[in-house]
Amino acid sequence: MQTFAFQPSFDCIKPQLCNNYYEVLLTPTRKYEKLSNENKLTLAGLAKIAGVSTSTVSRALKDNPLIKKETRQRLQALAADYNFSLNHAASRLRTQKTNVVAVILNLDDETDQSISDPFLLKVVGDLNQALNKYGYELLLSNSLMANDDWANYYISSSRADGIIVIGQGKSTQKIEKVAKSGAPLVVWGDPTTASGYSVVGSNNELGSFLATKHLIEANCRNILFVGDPEHAEMSERYKGYKRALSENSLELNPTFTLSCDITSKDAYEKINDTILAKGLFFDGIVATSDMVALGAMKALKERYINIPSDVSIVGFDDIAMAELFHPALTTVKQDTKLAATIMVEQLLKQFDQKIAHSVVVDIALIERKSVREG
């Protein structure tokens, strides 16, 4: 650890007790003995010891990447050496900022999807990293816990500075209420649909189109769509499925639309029930998520239906376990890391009174082993 020749004394810094937002307990021996309030040091005092500006010390202690890593480490070590502690509560009272962003999982009442869903976990993890990069903390909640007035619950009550909603669901009523309140808001959803707020997400229609087209090129002709067409993002995926059928002169038959929740459990049960009732009448599956694909694969395997020879499957999301499925799942990749960065950037624009925009993030078809050779 770098040492400093400066020898502190209690006379060198004038105490400012009422405006202490950054405080340090100062002792001549640096043995971290608890002192009276008269010996507490302001941020300016610590900056003077370090020989830098107060803003540099402030940013360094918040681990702001605008400050060089070496400088951050030096100032953080100095703060630890002087038993420095940040008074976050006082700082928030002064600035009226929480440096917290509420991330709400917009789950429908009837869904069994939860935070344990691997895709949601990935989105939340990527958002957390993106927020931390800009010095913000993540407050995770869900639409079932928060009341109907999200802007009042999170923003007016000073729980958070802004809101990021994951998923538009079947109803956007609560989201639109936040937007009308003027609260900083960004939504992970379908950015191609018209809305009065910033939406960041993948091109769902194109992704499902490519998935269906890939199955058709593998000589699948009876392709089952498994998902919930009433869900905002899934409805766009359903459009892509229908467009691929139409462009390849295949009939759209309602029998081949299997509505189910976005969970592996529901997909497993629906595929089981369908085969029991009608037999194996399909040779391909377009799943609206990788978890839906996993449930479908489990149901097929238990009936000794070969994947991909008898039924080929394409998922959507490219969660980490997709390549660990057996066979490895062909799927549509959503770039959640890039999307998380864009969502945070669009939210920060609103903090600075700038206009935020909706952004479409590119998708890619990841070919593996769950689709037979054409």
C-alpha angles and dihedrals in degrees: 000000000000114000129212129218092216111112111205124220131180092245096060096072126050110223116239103186101169097055101040106138094151113037135188130186106227126201128167091229095044091224091134094242111171109255134194121267090261090071097053115119129221126228089258089059093053090047089053091052091050094044095234137104123279091243090056091052091046093052093043092053089050087052090240110181090219086079116071114259093239091052092047092052093047094050093043090052090049091050091051090047090057094042090247119185130187117231097214095170094056091044091054092050089053098046099031087227127120098191085221128120120201113225111197123196102216099215123172119235093243098047126100091202111120144166088283089072105113093224093052089047089054093050091048092047093050091047091051092054092046093049093046089054089064095042098261130129124220122237108196121206139142136232091250093060100040119072124245095271103067095169092056094041096050109019107030090044090052094239090128143001096226145000133239115189120201109211134007093226122188094310130039095188096113092044092051090050090057091048092052090052090061094237115150105267139172125175131204103218141089110335095189094071119084115258140156094236140052114283122186122188150108129296093261096179093053093045094055091043090056091046093052092043089053091055091048090052087053088059096257109150104167102057122179120211109212117192145062112298091189093063112096099238094033092053088060090050088051089054090053090050091051093047092053091051092048095048090051095047094248119144120247103230119185087217088071094057110089111186114208143148120271093259135101091231095057092043090051092051095044094050090048093050092046094052091045091052101039109012124232102323098150133069100189139039129205104197120198091220140012090249090055088049090051092054091048092049092051092052092049095047092051087058092048092246107155121237119237101001097059099023127013120205136200122189134195130233105033096233116190094262094053092091090046094059116104106265096025108253123250104217148157111261120224113200098224094167092059091041092053091053091050092048092053092046091052090049092050089053088061091049086058092048092252128136116264123211139205114253131199114215118209120251130204134203109236109203117209134144107298094086121067124235114273 
